[in-house]
Amino acid sequence: MLALFLSGCLTRQQETQPPAPVEPVQPPISVPEQPKPEPGQNVPQPPKMQTLNWPASVSPLVAQMLKADGITAGSVLLVDNVKNSTNGSLQSAKATAALQGALKGNSQFTLVTPQQLAVAKQTLGLSAEDSLVSRSKAVGLARYVGAQYVLYSNAEGDVKSPTLQMQLMLVQTGEIIWSGSGAVQH
């Protein structure tokens, strides 16, 4: 009985006392120390895109091509995107735009517009960025848009001083009727 009495006293005592407050303890957070650059040590800059003068580079080649024998005046010309075969990154879209700009207003060719080319590529199931590396693709596309000639351009060599190669192909026979190359100017 004494045991029951004592256990009852303990229970009443616990009921009258509030429980001890519990405070959460956060583990200390350690922040790793960042290495500091040594004095005089520079942070490397990202590589800059090479600024190339595409209009000045393509103009002499276009002038040579327009004087080539065997070109029928008034023919339709399909200009393929300039292909980058250099050892680095090159702004080939700017090169293609400069090439098309150099050919605008010439008396030898009527150019296939970029819009006509995009529609033709989509119709034939080619991607918009598809470079016409395959001559059969180029011939098929040229025939679809009614072009008699295709102009291929390729930048090759060292990206810091590339060479631009150009070839004019007669669509009907696949014959290269003009070829030229020159250094890309800065």
C-alpha angles and dihedrals in degrees: 000000000000088000092054091048093051093047090051090053091051092050092051091047091054090049093055096047119073115234116263111264116256116218117195114234117217116213111240112263114225117206113206111238112249115231110248119220112251116248111274092021111123126210107242116252120230113255114271122230111252111251107225126182099230097171092055090044099051099038097075091046092049090049090053092047094050089057094051119122119247099037114132109220114241094027122145116252126201111205112205120211114270107260120222111224095156126116093257149024117310132179095239093165089064090049091051091048091050090050092051090046092052090052096048114109096013117142096224103061143032108213126227102239120237088244092054089047093050092050092047093049091049092048092050093046097249122138117250090243094048109132109211095239090143107075090209090058090049093049092048092048093045091051091048092055093039097248120157094195138038122202115208120195128186130181110207143167126038113003090223092060109011129180121229116220120193132187129185113207127195104228097209095059104015089236119150102230097178135020130179142161139191143167116272109243126228 
